[in-house]
Amino acid sequence: MKVLAIDTSTYVMGVAITDGDKVLGEYITNIKKNHSIRLMPAIELLMKEVGITAKELDKIVVAQGPGSYTGVRIAVTTAKTLAWSLSIPVVGVSSLHVLAQNGRGFAGYICPLYDARRGQIYTGLYQTTDTMDVIKVEEDRLLLASEWATLLKEKKQDILFIGNDVTLHKSSLVEQLQQHVFVAPPSLFNPRPSELALLGACEEGESNVHLFSPTYLQLAEAESKWLEAQQMKGNENE
């Protein structure tokens, strides 16, 4: 089975192509540039390099969030468009689950996180099984980093934090978790699109791409402000 994986959840843009358990190729950048302009050329280049045509693809796998509202939307829209045009299923995988794969083998818990501004983070909790699979033990969520640290403190176990935004919240985590905080090396901060492809390859996916939707966990800032304005108007009319 040939799979194309796409991830633009954050500044990291990743594209990978796998054939069964074999990773044919992957492309990763971590730069502040427009994903909407760079994504399709990256896909086309990688497909050319590995000698795979679009008609040979069996499935599209996409990181469906949480993460950057715009970034998630770009990846999901691209994945749905490709899947629809090729009449193949699209599979969504948690962006945090993909990042957590980089902690495979850690003896304690694995905690991927992305900054969500105003002291908040997108995060979840994962763990390596005896078969070396990385599985979810706490649902992905959006909350203050300090609140998350309080919840993790109850675990009383070592925790490996992974992600480019870990340094932004390290102080609040260490304040409560102290010696239980472990930070992955920078080489493991970027989510791997090849891991995304392998995670999604075994999932059946959604054949009706119109039913597939992203996972934002919160409204975009513009939507939030609009709802607040509507609520204020409603209060004034009461």
N, C-alpha and C positions, 0 to 999 in steps of 0.2 A: 504494500500500500504506500503510495506516494503522497506526502503531506506537505503543505505549505503553512508555515507558522508566522504570525505577524504580531508584533508588540510595539505600541507607541504610547504606553500608559504614562510614561514620565519623559524626561529629557532623553532617556535611553531609547533608541530605535533599534529593534532587532527583527531580522528576517532569517528563517531557516527552512531548509528542505530536507526531509528524511524519506528513506525508502525502507519500510519495515523498521528494524532496530538500527539501521545504518544512518548516520548523519552525513548527508552528501555535502552539505555546506551551510555556513551561517555568516551573517553580516551584522555587526554590532557597532553602534557609535553612541557616545555620551556627550553630545554637544547641543548647545542651545540654538537650534536651527529649526526651520519650519518643516515638521514631519509631512504635512500635506503635499509639499513640493518634492520631498526627497524619497518618500516611501515607494511609489510605483517604479521609479528608475532603479531603486535598490532591488526590488523584486525581479524586475526584468534582467538586471545584470547578473544576479545570483542564478536565476534559471538558465541563462545563457552559459554561465561558467560550469554548471553541473550537467548541462546537456538535457534538461527537462523542459518539455513544452507544457503550456497551460492545459492542453487537452489530456495530458497524461496524469494530471493531478486527480486524486481520489477524495481529498478532503481538505478543507481550510480550517485551521485552528487559530483562534485569536485570543489574546489577553483581554478579557472583557471588563477589566477594572477590579477594584477601585484604582484611582489615580487621577491624573490631570483630566478635567472634564473634556477639554478639547482633544487631548491626546487619545483618550479612550474612544471618543467619537470617531476620530479619523481612522483608527485601526478597525473598529467594528463596521463602519460604513464601507471601507475598502474590502473587508472580508466578506460581507454580505453581498456586495456587488459582484465580486469574483465568483462566489459560490452560486449565485443566481444565474449568472451568464454561462457557467460551466455545468449547471444542473447537478451540483454535488453538495453534500451536507456541510454545514458550518458548525464548529464546536467551540464553545466558550470555556475558558479556564480562568480561575481567579489569578489576577496579576500577582497577588501576594503568595499564592501557592507556587507559582513559577519561581519567584525569588527565593522562597524557602528551600528549594531543591539545592541551592548552593551550600546549605548547611548540612547536607547529608553526611551521616556518620558521627555528628556531634552527640555526646553522651546525654546531655540535658535537653532542654526545650530549645526550639528554633523560633526566633521572632523576627520576621521581615517587617519593615515599616517604610512608609512614605510620609513625608510632611504634608499636612493638610491646612497649614497656616493657623494663626491665632493660637499657637500652642497645641493644636490638635494633630493627630496622626491617623493614618489608615494602617491597621495592623491586624494580626491574628497570631495564633500559636500553633506550632507544628512540632512533630517529633519523628525521629527515625525509628522504623520498626526493625525487627530481627532479620527481615528480608531486604533491608536497606531501602525500603520505600519511605518517602517522607509524607506523612499523613497529617491531616488537620485534627487538632484536639480542642481548639477554641475557635468559634466562628469569627470570620473577618468582621471588623467593626471600625467605626469612626468615634474617637473620643480624645480627651486631653491626655497628653503624655503622662502627666502626673497621676491621673486617675488609673491609667493602665499600669503604671509602676506599683500602685497600691494593690491592684488585683494580682499582679505577678508576685508580689512579696509573699502572698499566702501560699504560693507553690513551694517555696523554700528549696528551690533547685537552681542549678546553674542555667543561664539562658544566653544563647548566642544571638546577638542582634546583627541583622544584615540589611544593608541598603545605603545608598548614597546620602540619605538624610539622617542617618543615625547620629552623626556628630552634632546636629542641631539640637538634639534632645538628650544627649548622653548625660549631661549634668543632672537633670531631673531624674533620670533612671538610676544613676549611681547613688544619688542621695538616699534612695529608699532600698535599693537592692544591693548596694555595696559590692562585696566580693563575688556576688553571684552574676555580675555583669561581665560578659565576654563580647568583644566586638570582632567581627570577621575582618580579615585583611581587605584592603581596597580592591584587590583582584577578584573578590567575590561579591562586590557591591552591585554589579550589573546583572540583571536577570538574563538568563540564556534562552534565546529563542529555540534552540535545539531541545531544551528541557520542556518548553511549551509544546513543541511538536510531539514529543514522546508521551507527554501527559494526555494530550487530546486524541492521539491516534487510537487509543483503546476505547474511546467514548463514541456512542452511536451518533450523536449530534442532532441538529435540527435540519430536516430536509426542507421545511417551509421557512425560508430565510426571513420572511416578513414577520415571523413570530419571535425572532431572536432579538434580544435587547441587551444593552450594556448594564453593568453594575456600577452605579455612581456612589451610593451610600449617602450622598447629599446633593442638593440642588446646586446648579451653577449660580454664581454670585448674582448675575443679572436676573435670574428667575426668583431667587430669594428676595432681592430688593423689590421686584414687581409684586410679589405676594405680600410683603410688608406694607407696600403702598396701598394695595387693595384693602388690606385689613384696616389700615388707618382711615381710609375713606368710609369703610363700613361703620367704624366706630363713630365717625363724625356725623353720619346720617341717622344714628340711633337717637 
